């Protein structure tokens, strides 16, 4: 063997695929109620909420844990059953 | 956008990682990497995080990671920081990210050695209070009367409180943190990365499957732990203890929320009797007493 092969793992979004498939309840933001405080973004364990000019949920990766809906101070996030 | 600017927009922990829904450690790791930045090397012993980091050839984090055996995390980090020092690289954070089993039980010997040598590393223990990765077995960090698969009637012994054990090594910085108070945690991490020497941070991370509560309550449980006084936020800098965050106002017992609020939300305390609840309250009071004594050590010296 002339060279040493290095098994290197590279950073990738979705290292175990689209984790959104795990979801049973889907968070939906009501932008009329949303005050853009970004507390949902702060407490998302998955980093599946983007902080643009308003919070945007990445449904490909959101596992539907519901922390965002539980922590929202104005209750602007509803958990809706997946179909 | 205030919070976004304080925490920073860059996500080093990528979405789509294999953590459970509502995982406390994933939230903690996300904050830690936000605070420490990309110039970080993670050393991870066997724990939940070794799974969360993703299967080869993919990785869930944008920093180099060294997976190492349970007992060797702190000594590996010590060697790595010495090597970086010889190479003249002082801009890299060498960070151990270990679970409570790998810190409180199996890793304590290497941790104690590194603390005694005052190696330039940051040791973060995320405490989910049992061996969650292998199926909720009790660890030294499991609190009294908590159910685990190996303590079916509740653990008989109290929680081993590691931050004070590490503090007695006379290290420059020891702190506790909670995922419910990210600003406090990030401030402590930034302070730790500016100090040279051994830094230890003990992070409280609730675990929905292990503590038996719904996945949307993770942050709520972590917050209740602080507000009821079960988990105390403080930092010890050069031997001086300072309470931080909401814990500053909780020295007076009457200002704390009733412990029942924290206990009743979790299924792992479902079985406890009135006497056992009193025992838990006693443990909390004892810990507060110890910490208050610790912080007044200086006052005693003055007299």
Contacts between the chains, C-beta under 8 A, distances in Angstrom:
chain1	res1	chain2	res2	distance
A	7	B	56	6.3
A	7	B	57	7.5
A	8	B	57	7.6
A	9	B	54	6.9
A	9	B	56	5.0
A	9	B	57	5.2
A	9	B	58	5.9
A	9	B	59	4.0
A	10	B	57	6.7
A	10	B	58	6.8
A	10	B	59	6.2
A	11	B	14	6.2
A	11	B	58	7.9
A	11	B	59	4.9
A	11	B	60	7.2
A	11	B	61	6.3
A	11	B	62	4.4
A	12	B	14	6.7
A	12	B	54	7.5
A	12	B	58	4.3
A	12	B	59	6.8
A	12	B	60	7.7
A	13	B	14	4.7
A	13	B	15	5.9
A	13	B	16	5.4
A	14	B	14	7.5
A	14	B	15	7.1
A	14	B	16	3.1
A	15	B	14	6.8
A	15	B	16	6.1
A	15	B	17	5.7
A	15	B	18	7.0
A	15	B	54	3.2
A	15	B	55	6.8
A	15	B	58	4.0
A	15	B	59	6.4
A	15	B	60	4.6
A	16	B	16	6.6
A	16	B	17	6.9
A	16	B	18	4.5
A	16	B	54	6.5
A	16	B	55	6.8
A	16	B	58	7.9
A	17	B	16	7.0
A	18	B	16	6.7
A	19	B	15	7.5
A	19	B	16	5.0
A	19	B	17	7.5
A	19	B	18	7.7
A	22	B	21	6.6
A	23	B	21	7.9
A	36	B	1	7.6
A	37	B	3	7.3
A	38	B	1	6.7
A	38	B	3	5.1
A	38	B	4	5.3
A	39	B	3	7.0
A	41	B	3	7.4
A	41	B	4	6.8
A	42	B	3	5.2
A	42	B	7	6.4
A	42	B	182	6.1
A	43	B	27	6.9
A	43	B	219	5.1
A	44	B	27	7.8
A	45	B	19	6.7
A	45	B	22	6.4
A	45	B	23	5.1
A	45	B	24	7.2
A	45	B	26	4.2
A	45	B	27	4.0
A	45	B	30	6.8
A	45	B	218	7.2
A	46	B	15	5.2
A	46	B	16	7.8
A	46	B	17	7.5
A	46	B	19	7.4
A	46	B	26	6.8
A	47	B	11	4.4
A	47	B	13	5.8
A	47	B	14	7.1
A	47	B	15	4.9
A	47	B	30	5.7
A	48	B	15	4.7
A	51	B	1	7.4
A	51	B	4	4.6
A	51	B	9	5.9
A	58	B	15	6.0
A	60	B	15	7.9
A	60	B	16	7.3
A	61	B	15	3.7
A	61	B	16	4.4
A	63	B	20	7.9
A	63	B	21	3.9
A	63	B	22	7.8
A	64	B	21	6.3
A	65	B	21	3.8
A	65	B	22	3.4
A	65	B	23	7.9
A	65	B	208	7.8
A	65	B	215	4.1
A	65	B	216	5.9
A	65	B	218	7.3
A	66	B	22	7.2
A	66	B	214	7.5
A	66	B	215	6.2
A	66	B	216	3.1
A	67	B	22	5.8
A	67	B	215	7.4
A	67	B	216	5.4
A	67	B	218	5.8
A	67	B	219	5.6
A	69	B	216	6.5
A	70	B	216	4.2
A	70	B	217	6.5
A	70	B	219	7.2
A	70	B	220	6.3
A	71	B	219	5.6
A	71	B	220	7.6
A	79	B	216	7.9
